[in-house]
Amino acid sequence: MLIPKPSQVCRNITNFYVAAVQKEEIPFLIVFVIAMYTPFELFALKWLPSAISGPLRFLPEVILYGLTAKVLGKRLFQNHHLQATPIDILLPFFFLSTFISIAINGSDLIPSIDNLRSLWRYLSVYYIVVNINISLEQLNLMLKGIKFVGLLQAVLAFFQYLLPVGFQQFFAPGDFQVGDYERVSQAEAGKVKSGAVFGMFTNPSVLAAFLLFVIAITTSHIYIASPGWTNIVKLREYSSWALLVFGVFASKKRAPLVMVFLIPLIFLFFHNRIRRLLKIGWLYAAILFLVVLGVLLLGTSVDTSFTSQDEAKGSINLASYLFQIFSPEYYEHSAESSRGWVIQTTISTLLKSGSWFGFGPDLENMRNIMFDLLTSASDRSKIFDLQPLEDVYWLAMLAYFGPIGLGIYSLILWRLFRIGRWLTLSSPLENYRLLGSLFCTLIVVTILYNFVSRTLEFRPYSFYFWLTSGLVVNVYNRHGNGQSLNSFDCPMLTRE
C-alpha cells in the first residue's frame, strides 16, 4: 500500500470538510467526535499540566453551548421554525420552581447553579440533535460508535480485573482544579472498593452506568442481527454482550449487575416480543432458583459481614459481597447508616417542614436545614458525616427541588418516554422502532439506577442520555404523523 503524500492527506481532509459543510453535516460530526471522546477524556487530560487540563475539561461543554447557539440561531435567521419538543413547556416551570426554592431557602447562588449545571449541562446536546438533519446512516453510525467505545472500556476493565493494581492506577484519572472549583478522583485516591475496576473513569459507579447504557444498545443490535445471523455474527454479538456484562461485574456494583439481566426483559417487553420475553423469563427463574438453593445449602459458609476480606487477593470476597443482599445485616445497615436512612430522613424532614419547593439545590444549605429539623443527635451527625447523601438521587432531588420540582422532572421523563413508545408502536421503519424500544429501556434503567446512584449527574451517562433523547425526538419530528401523545396533550412537533 502506497503511503499518501502529506499534500494529498490535506487535500482529502479539505475536500471532506467542504463536502460536510455543503451537506450541513458539521454539527453532527462535532457531536459525534465529542461522543467518541467523552469516555477517554479524563485519561487524555491526565497527562497535561493542571493549569491546562482543568480548563480543557470544560472545553467540550463550551463547544456544545456554542454549537447550540449556532444551530438555533441559524434556523431562526433562515426563517425556519425551531423544532418543538415535548419538554419545551416544562423546562421553564422547572427552573422557575427551582429559583423559588433558592429564594425561600436562602441558598447560595454559585453552588446552586453548579448543581443545576451538573444536572442539565448536556441539555445542549439534546437541542442540537433535535434541530439538525440526521439520516438513518448517521443514526446507526452514532449508536455503533458508542458501542465501540463502550467495548474498549469493557476490555480495559477486563484487564484491570486480572492484572495488578498498578495497571489500574495507570488509567486512574487525576484530580483537577480551576480556581475554587475542584473535583477529586476517587480512583486515583484509592477510595474505591478494593479490587473494583473503573476503566478510565473516576470511580466504578460511573463505569457501571456507562456500560449499562452500552449493554442496552448491544441488546438492540442483537435483535437487529438475529433474523439473518451467521455463526460469526452470533459469536461477535454475544461476545460483546458478555464482555460488557463482565465489565459491570468487575466494577463490583450490585444494583447495575441486577439491571444487566433486566435490560433484555425490558427491551423485549417494549418491543412487544412477549414469546421471547417468556423464554428468557423462564431461564432467569431457573437461575434464580439455583442461586437461592445455593444460598440455602451454603448457609453460614459464606461470610456476609461487611468486613469479610479475601486475604489472598487483597480484595473483597465476591461471593460474600454479592450474597450480602440476602443477609439481615445488610438491611439493618441500610436502615441505620445508608440508603434506607437517607430515604426515611429526607421524607420525614420534608413533611416536617411542609415545603413544596424542597430545601434548595445548595447541598451544604440543604444539610443545615435538615440538621435544624432533626431532633436525634445521631441523625444530626449523619447529615454531615454520611457522604453518600446524594446516592439515592431521586430522594436528593426531592430534597433539592421539592415535590413540585421533582414532579416536573418526572413529567419531562414521561413525555420523552411517550415519544419512544410512539416510535416503537407506529414508526414504519424497523430501525426506528428499535430505537424507540431502546430509548424506553434506557428511561427505565435511568429511573432504577437513580435510586442507588446519582446517574443523571455522571458526565458519561448524562451526555449519552440526552444525546439519545435528541435522536428520538429528531426521528419523531421527521417521521411522526402529528398525533397527540395521549395524556398531557403533547404539543404538535413542528415540521418544515
N, C-alpha and C positions, 0 to 999 in steps of 0.2 A: 504493500500500500504506500502510495506516494504521500509524503508529508506536505501539507499545503503551505504555500508561502504566507508570511505574515500579512502581506498586502491582500492576498485572496481571503484570508480569515476576516480582516477588517471589512473588506467589500461585502462578504457574506453577512456579517453582522449588520452592516449598514442597510443592506437590502432587506434583511429580516425586519429591522426596525421600521423602515419606510412602509413595508407591506402591513405591519401591525398597526401603524398609525392610520393608514388608509382604511383598514378594516375596523378601526376603533377598538383594537384588542389590548391596548396598552394598560388600561385599568385592570382587566382580568389578569394579565401577565404579572403586574405588580402584586396583586393579591395572591396569585399562585406562588410567586417567589417567596413571599413572606410566610405562606403556609408551609412551604418546604423548609424554610429557615428556622421557624419557631422552635421545633424540638431540639435544635442544636445550638440555639442562641447562647445559652449560658456557658456551654463548653467553649464556644468560639471566643467569647468575651473574657474568659478566664485568663487567657494568656496576654491580655493587653494591660497596660498600666491602669491603675484605678482611676486616674484623672480622665482617662479616655473611655474605659469600659462602662463607667457609671452613666455618662450622658448617652453613649451608644445604646444602652439598654432601652432607652425611651425612643430611639430613632424609628423603629417600625411603627410604633404608636403614632408618632408625629407625622410620618409619611401617610398613614391611613387617614388621619384627620385632614391633612392637606388634600389627599385624593378625594375624600368625601366632599369637601368644598368645591373642588374642580368638577366632579361628576354632576353634583346637584346644580352648581352654577351654570354649567354648560347646557343642561336640559332647560333651565329657566330662560337663559339668554337666547336659546334657539326656539323659544316658544313651544317647547314640549311640556306636557304635564309631568310633574313628578309622579312616579308610580306610587299609588296608595298602598298601604299595608294594613293588616288587621290590628296592629298595635299603635298606630299613629294617635288615635284619640285617647289612649290610655296613658301614654308616656307623660304628657303634661300634668295629668292628675296625680301620677305617682310622684313627680318632682315637687308639685305643689304641696302634697301632703307631707313630703319629707322636710321641706323648708318650714312648714308649720311646726313640725316636730322639733326641728333645730331651734326655732324661736321660743317655743313654750318651755323647752328643757334647758335653755341656756348653753347649748352645745358649742364648743369651739368650732369655728368655721373651717379652718385648714384641715384638721383631722376628719371632719365630717365630709368635706369634699373629696379627700383622699379615699375615704371608704366608698363613697359613691363612684369614684373613678374606678376602683378595683372591681366593682360590680358591673359597670356599664362601659368600660373602656373600649370594648370591641363591638359596641352598637354601630360604630362607624363602618365596620366590615359589612354588617347587615344592610345598611342603606346604600353602600357602594354596589354590592352584588345585586340588590333589587333593581337598581337603576341603570344597569348595563345589559347589553345583549350577550347571552351565554348560550352557545349551541349545545346540542346533545354530546358532541365530541369533547367540548371543553368541560362539560359536567363530568363525564367519565374520566377525563384526564385528572381533574381535581380530586375525585374520590380515590382513583388508583394511586395518585401521588401521596395522599395522606396515608393510604395503606402501606405504601413502600417505606415511608419514613417511620411508620409505626413498627414495621418488621425490623428495621435497623435497630430501633430501641430495644425490641424484644431479643434480638441476637446479642446485643450488648448486655442485657440483663441476664441472659443465659450464661455468658462467660463470667460476669461479675459474681454469679452464684457459685460457680465451680472453682474459680481462681482465688488466690489470696486477697486479703483485704487491701493490700497495696494497689492492686489492679483497680478496685472500686474507687479508691481515693484519687487516682489519676484523673477520673472523669467527674469527680465531685465539683459542682460549681462553687465559685468563691463568693465571699460577701461583697457587697458594693454599697457605695455611699455617694450621694450627690447633695452637697450642703448638709442640711439637717435630716434629709431623707436617707434612711438606712434600712437594708434588708440583710438578714443573717441566713446563711446557707446551713441548714441542719445537717446536710450530707457532709460538708467539709468539717463542721464542728464535731462530727461523730455522735450526734444526738438522735440518730435513727435506731430502730430496733436492731439488736446485734444480729448480723448475718443477713439483714434485709437488703435488697438491691434497690437502686434508684435511677438506673440509666444515666442520663445526662441532666436530670432534674434535681431540684433542691431537697426532695425527700420522697420516700416510697409512695406516699398518697398521691402525689402528682403523677408519678409514673403509672400507677394503677388506674387512675382516672383516664389518662390519655390512652392507655391500652384498651380499656373498656370501649372507648369511642371507636378505636380501630377494629376491635372484635365485632362490633355491630356492623361496620362496613364490610368486613370479611364475610360475615354471615349472609349479607345480601348478595355478595359476589358468588358465594357458594350456590345460592339459589338460582342466580342467573346462569351459572355454568352447568347446572345439573341436567337439563334436558339432553345436551349433546356431549356428555362427558367422555373423554378418553382416560385411560389409566394415568397418563402423565398429568392431565388436568386435575384428576381426583387427588393424586399424591401431592401436587403443588398446593391446592386449596386447603386440604385438610392438614397438611404440614404447617401451613401458615397459621391456621386457626390454633393448632396445638402449641406452636411456638409462642403465640401471643398469650395463650392461657397460662403457659409456664411462666411467662414474664410476670403476670398478675400473681401467681402462686409464690414466686420468688420474692415479691415485694412484701410478703407476709401481712397482707391486709385481708382480713377475713370477709368483710362485707363485699368488697369487689369480687372476691373469689366466688361467693354465692351468686352474685349478679351475672358472672360469666355464664353460668349454666341456665340462668333465667332468660338471657338475651335471645337464644333461638326460639324459646317458647313464646316470648313476647312478639318477636318478629313474625312468626308463623300465625299467631293469633290475629295480628293486624292485617296480615296478607291473606287472611281467610283460607288458610290451608289447615283445616281442622283435623283431617286424617293424619297428616304428618305430625301435627301437634300432639295428638293422642299417642302416636307411636313413641315419640320422644318422651312424653309424659310417663308411659309405662316403663321405659328404660330408666328414667330418673327415679321412679318409685322403687324399682328393684335395687338400684344403687343405694338409695336412702335406707332401704330395709337392711342391706348388708352393713352399712355404716352403723346403724342403731344396734344391730346384732353384735357387731364388733365391740361397740362401747359396753354392751351388757356383759360380753364374755371377758373383756379386758378388765372391767371393773376398776379397782384401785391400782392396777398395774400401770396405768398411765397417770402420771403426776399432773394434775390440772391446776396446781398452785401458780401464783403469779411470779414466783421466784425460781421455778424449775429451769435448769440450765443443762445443756449438753456440753460437758467439760471437754470432750474430745474435739469438738468442732468450734468450741468457744462461741456458740450461738444458742438461741432459744430452741429448745426441743420442739420440732414442728408438730409432732403428734400431740404433745401436751398443749401447745399453743392453739391448735385447731379444735381440740376437744374441750377447751376451757368453756366454750359456749354451752356445754351440757352440764356444767357444774353449778351448784348453788352459790359458790363463792363468787362466780362471775357476775351474777345478777345482784348479789349483795354489794359487791364493789361498785357496780354501775349506779346503784341507787344511792350510795353514800358519797362517792367521790368521782363519778364520771358522768356519762351522758344522761343517765336516769336522774341524777341530782340536778343537772342543768335544766332538764325539761320541767321538773317539779318547781324549781326555784323561779324560772322565768315566768311560768304561768301564774304562780302564786303572787309574785311581786306585781305583775301587770294587773291582776284582779284587785289587788290591794290599792294600787294607785288609781284605778279607774280610767287610765289613759287609753284613748282610741288611737293615739298617734305614736305610741311607744315612748322610749327614753332618748331618742335621737341617735344618729349614726356615729357619734363620737364615743369610741369604746371606753375610754377612761371615765368620761362623764356618765356613761351608762352604768358602769360598775359602781360609781359613787352613789347614784340614785338608788340602785338596788341595795347597796350597803345600808343606806338610811332606812329602807323599808323592811329589812330583815331584823329579827329580834335575837336569833340564836348566834352566840359568839362563834361557834364552829362554822355556821353558814357564812357569816360575815368574813371570816378569814379566807374561806374558799373562793369568794368572789374575786379576790386579788391574787390568791396563790394558785388557783386552778387555771393552768394555761389553756387547755383546750375548750375554753368557754364558747368559742365560735365553731367548734367541730360539729355540733348539732345545728347546722347552719339555718335551717328553717326556723328554729327557735331563736337563733341570734337575729334573724331578720324580723321576727315578731317583736323582739325587744327593741331593735333599732327603729323600725318603721311602724310598729303597732298593727292592730288588726286591719286598719284601713290600708296602710301601705302594703302589707303582705297580701291582702285581698286583691289589690290592684295588680300586684306582680303575678299572682295566681291566674288572674284573668288574662294577662299577657301570654302566659304559657298555654292557657286553654285555647285562646284564639289561634295561636300558632299551631297547636295540635290539630285544630279543626281544618286548617289548610292541608296538613299532612294527610288527614283522613279523606279529604276531598280527592287528593291526588290518587290515593290508594283505590278508592271506590269508583272514580269517574274518569280518570285520565285514559285516553285511547292507547297510549304507549306503555308497554310493559316496563321499560326503564324508569319512567316517571312514577308508575305505580309502586315499583320497588323503592324509589326514593321516598315516596310518601310513607311506606311501611317502615323504612329505615329511620326516618325522622320521628315518627310516633314512638318507635322503640327508644330512641335517644331521649325523648322527653321523659319517658317512664324511668329510664336509667338515671337521668339527672335528678328527678324527684326523689328516687330511692337513695341515691348516694349522698344527697344533701342532708339526709338525716344523720349521717355519720361523719361527714367532712364538708368543708366549705368549697365544694367543687366549682361553684359559679365564680369564685374569685381566682381559681387556678388559671394562669395565663394560657397554658397549652389546651386546657379543656374549654375555657370560655371563648377563645378565638374560634375554635372549630365548631362550637355550638352555634354561635351567631353567624358564622360562615354558612353552615348547613341551613339555618333558618332563612338566610337570604336566598340561597339556591331554591328552596322550596317555594317561597313566595314569588321569586322570579319566574319559575315554571308555571305557577298558577296564573300569574298576570298575563302570560303569553298564551296559555293553553286552556285556562279556565273558561267556563261558559257564563260567568257573571252571576251565578246563583248566589243568593244569600246563604251564609253558612249557618242555617238554622238559628239556634239561640244566640242571643246578644246582638242580633241584626248586624252581622259583619258588613262593613261598607263595600260597595262595588269597587273593584280594583281597576284603576284607570288604564285604558289601552290607547295607544296612539291611533 
